[in-house]
Amino acid sequence: MTVTKPSHESYAVEFRNVSISFGAQPVLSDVSFKLRSGGMLILTGESGSGKSVLLRLAMGLEKPDAGQIFINGRDISSLGESDLLAIRGGLMGMVFQEDSLFTGLSVYDNVAFRLAEHGWSEEDIDKAVNEVLRFVGLDGEQEKLPEELSGGMKRRLEIARALVGWPSIMLFDEPTMSLDPIVALQVIDLVIRARDINHISSIYVTKKPMEISYLAGYAARARDKGIVVVEASAEELPDTTIIVLEKGRIVFTGSLASFESSNLSSVRRMITLHPQHDELDIYFKDPWDKSRVAREKLL
């Protein structure tokens, strides 16, 4: 499949002065940001800061009390459910924190479900499902049920379900939560590959500074023997911005370098509460090499 890199003149997601409360409790207050097409926004902050609600707003699963939300230039704040379903089915994919697989369906049918729901032909579904299963390293597992998969394989299946049909925008809500370090790194590599090879715009939520450093410091590159994820300079990376939320407000917006050097108490607290780990030293140039798969199966 040929993927054309999008122009950085358009915005995939834009929030303009968005606020939402649940009852008397403000959750997000006057939040504004722009995610360029093909870029990445890394969203962090302590539990309860509003990160997951922001993703739900972007998907149209919640409506703001004030402000506007634009997806590819279209204001979704006042759209009806049928229009929102069309956007979710074609433009956007989301990987939730919690397991959302259909336990009674096979790997293949889990991935095909959304496409069938939106009227794709059987031939197009088959092509799209097998393509995305190869992308996440689950080709050959089509007939298995979720209960037959390891934790890491289930998470890759979740990503395949969200990526099938290659939406232009992906939202990730702490996708490595509860995964061991090696499998978590494999998942992050998938996110980077989708961003850099398929030029998918993405918002990635995490509380782990090591993930922020990795996502904002590594890039996927096509090589003769396949795709590798390598350390890259800021100039070589797609447009990447880090946002810190605190009590529903944006308190920091900037690059990885400015995040790591910031003296803001909210940033320093994130790094102190969730320190860097040595897991980043466990790095494989080829995320799908045999030793890596074998190690995952042993865990």
C-alpha positions in Angstrom: 0.0 0.0 0.0 1.3 3.4 -0.9 0.9 6.1 1.7 1.3 9.7 0.8 2.6 11.9 3.6 0.0 14.6 4.4 0.5 18.3 4.3 1.4 19.9 7.7 -0.9 22.8 6.8 -4.0 20.9 8.0 -4.9 19.9 11.5 -6.1 16.4 12.4 -7.5 17.4 15.8 -8.1 20.8 17.2 -9.6 21.8 20.5 -10.7 25.5 21.0 -11.4 26.6 24.5 -13.0 23.3 25.5 -14.5 22.8 28.9 -16.6 20.0 30.4 -17.9 19.2 33.9 -19.5 16.2 35.4 -22.2 17.5 37.7 -20.5 20.3 39.7 -17.0 18.9 39.1 -15.0 20.6 36.4 -13.0 18.0 34.4 -11.4 20.1 31.6 -11.2 23.9 31.6 -10.5 26.0 28.6 -8.3 23.4 26.8 -6.9 24.5 23.4 -4.4 22.6 21.2 -3.7 21.7 17.6 -2.5 18.3 16.3 -1.0 18.6 12.8 -1.7 15.9 10.3 0.9 13.2 10.6 2.1 14.5 13.9 1.9 13.2 17.5 0.6 14.7 20.7 1.8 13.0 23.9 -0.6 13.7 26.7 0.5 13.2 30.3 -0.5 14.2 33.8 -1.5 12.6 37.1 -4.5 10.3 37.5 -7.7 12.4 37.4 -6.2 15.2 35.4 -8.7 14.7 32.5 -6.6 12.8 30.0 -9.1 10.0 29.2 -12.0 12.5 29.1 -10.1 14.5 26.5 -9.8 11.4 24.3 -13.5 10.6 24.7 -14.3 14.2 23.6 -12.1 13.8 20.6 -14.0 10.6 19.6 -17.4 12.3 20.1 -18.2 10.0 23.0 -18.7 13.0 25.2 -19.9 16.5 24.3 -18.2 19.7 25.7 -20.1 22.1 27.8 -18.2 25.0 26.0 -15.8 25.3 23.1 -15.3 23.6 19.8 -13.6 20.3 18.7 -12.5 19.9 15.0 -11.6 16.6 13.4 -9.9 17.2 10.0 -11.3 20.7 10.0 -14.9 19.6 10.8 -16.6 20.9 13.9 -17.9 17.7 15.6 -19.3 19.5 18.8 -22.8 19.6 17.5 -22.9 16.5 15.2 -25.6 13.9 15.6 -24.8 10.3 16.5 -25.0 9.0 12.9 -22.4 11.5 11.7 -20.2 10.8 14.7 -20.4 7.0 13.9 -19.3 7.7 10.4 -16.3 9.7 11.6 -15.3 6.9 14.1 -15.8 4.3 11.5 -13.7 5.9 8.8 -11.4 8.6 10.2 -10.5 7.5 13.7 -9.4 4.5 15.8 -8.9 4.2 19.5 -7.1 1.8 21.8 -8.7 1.9 25.3 -7.0 1.2 28.6 -9.3 -1.8 29.3 -9.7 -5.0 27.3 -12.5 -4.5 24.8 -12.1 -7.6 22.7 -15.1 -9.8 21.8 -14.2 -13.0 23.7 -16.4 -15.2 21.5 -15.0 -14.1 18.2 -11.8 -15.2 16.5 -8.8 -12.9 16.0 -9.9 -12.4 12.4 -13.5 -11.6 13.3 -12.5 -9.2 16.0 -10.6 -7.2 13.5 -13.2 -7.5 10.8 -16.1 -6.5 13.0 -15.9 -2.7 12.5 -15.5 -2.9 8.7 -18.5 -5.3 8.4 -20.5 -2.9 10.5 -19.8 -0.1 8.1 -20.7 -2.1 5.0 -17.3 -3.1 3.5 -17.3 -5.9 1.0 -16.1 -9.3 2.0 -13.2 -9.1 -0.4 -12.1 -5.6 0.9 -12.5 -6.8 4.5 -10.3 -9.9 3.9 -7.6 -7.8 2.4 -7.7 -5.1 5.1 -7.8 -7.6 8.0 -4.9 -9.7 6.8 -2.8 -6.6 6.0 -3.2 -5.1 9.5 -2.6 -8.5 11.2 0.7 -8.7 9.3 1.5 -5.2 10.5 1.0 -6.1 14.2 2.7 -9.5 13.9 -0.4 -11.6 14.2 -0.5 -13.2 10.8 -1.1 -16.9 11.2 -3.2 -16.4 14.3 -6.5 -15.6 12.6 -8.5 -18.5 13.9 -7.5 -18.2 17.6 -9.8 -16.9 20.2 -8.6 -14.1 22.5 -8.3 -16.5 25.5 -5.6 -18.4 23.5 -3.4 -15.3 23.2 -0.8 -13.9 25.5 -1.2 -10.5 27.1 1.0 -8.9 24.6 -0.8 -10.6 21.7 -4.1 -9.4 23.0 -2.9 -5.8 23.1 -1.6 -6.1 19.6 -5.0 -7.4 18.6 -6.6 -4.3 20.2 -4.3 -2.1 18.1 -5.1 -4.1 14.9 -8.8 -3.6 15.5 -8.2 0.2 15.8 -5.9 0.4 12.8 -7.8 -1.8 10.4 -8.7 0.3 7.3 -5.9 2.7 8.2 -7.8 5.6 9.9 -6.0 8.9 9.6 -6.2 9.6 13.4 -5.4 7.2 16.3 -6.0 7.7 20.0 -4.1 5.6 22.5 -5.2 5.6 26.2 -2.3 4.2 28.2 -2.0 1.1 25.9 0.9 -0.4 27.8 -0.8 -0.4 31.2 -0.1 -3.7 33.1 2.2 -5.0 30.3 5.7 -6.3 31.1 8.6 -4.0 29.8 9.5 -6.1 26.7 5.9 -6.4 25.5 5.2 -2.7 26.3 8.1 -1.7 24.1 6.8 -3.9 21.3 3.5 -2.0 21.6 5.2 1.4 21.5 7.1 0.3 18.4 3.8 -0.4 16.7 2.6 3.1 17.6 5.8 4.6 16.2 5.6 2.5 13.0 1.9 3.6 12.4 3.0 7.2 12.9 6.1 7.3 10.8 5.4 4.7 8.0 1.7 5.2 7.6 1.7 8.9 8.7 -1.2 8.4 11.1 -1.9 11.4 13.3 -2.0 10.3 17.0 -2.7 11.3 20.5 -0.9 9.1 23.0 -1.8 9.2 26.7 0.8 8.0 29.2 2.0 8.6 32.8 5.4 7.0 32.1 8.3 9.5 31.3 10.2 6.6 29.7 7.5 6.3 27.1 7.5 10.0 26.4 11.2 9.9 25.8 11.0 6.9 23.5 8.0 8.2 21.5 9.6 11.6 21.1 13.1 10.4 20.5 12.8 7.3 18.2 11.5 7.0 14.7 10.6 4.1 12.3 12.6 3.7 9.2 12.2 1.4 6.2 15.3 -0.7 5.5 16.1 -3.4 3.0 15.3 -6.1 5.6 12.2 -4.4 6.9 11.2 -1.7 9.2 13.4 -0.7 12.2 12.9 1.8 15.0 16.0 3.9 15.7 17.0 6.9 17.7 16.5 10.1 15.8 17.2 13.8 16.1 14.4 16.3 16.6 14.7 17.4 13.0 14.2 13.8 11.7 11.0 13.2 13.7 7.4 14.1 12.8 5.9 17.0 14.6 5.7 15.9 18.2 4.4 17.9 21.1 4.1 17.0 24.8 1.2 18.4 26.8 0.8 18.2 30.6 -2.6 18.4 32.2 -3.2 19.3 35.8 -6.6 19.4 37.3 -8.1 19.7 33.8 -5.9 22.6 32.6 -3.0 22.6 30.3 0.1 23.6 32.3 2.8 22.7 29.9 3.1 22.5 26.1 6.5 21.9 24.4 9.2 19.6 23.0 10.9 16.6 24.7 13.9 18.8 25.5 11.8 21.5 27.2 9.8 18.9 29.1 12.9 17.1 30.5 14.5 20.5 31.5 11.3 22.1 32.9 11.2 23.3 36.5 7.4 23.4 36.6 6.3 21.5 39.7 3.7 19.5 37.8 6.4 18.3 35.4 9.0 17.5 38.1 6.3 15.7 40.1 5.4 13.5 37.1 9.1 12.5 36.7 9.5 11.9 40.4 6.4 9.8 40.8 7.1 7.8 37.6 10.9 7.7 37.3 12.8 6.5 34.3 13.6 2.7 34.3 16.3 0.6 32.9 13.7 -1.2 30.7 14.7 1.1 27.8 18.0 -0.7 27.6 16.0 -3.8 26.4 15.9 -2.6 22.9 15.7 -4.7 19.7 16.6 -3.1 16.3 14.0 -5.3 14.7 10.9 -5.3 16.9 9.7 -8.6 15.4 13.0 -10.6 15.6 12.7 -14.3 16.7 14.4 -13.8 20.0 12.0 -11.1 20.9 8.9 -13.2 20.1 10.4 -16.1 22.0 11.0 -14.0 25.1 7.5 -12.7 25.0 6.1 -16.3 25.0 8.2 -17.2 28.0 6.7 -14.4 30.1 
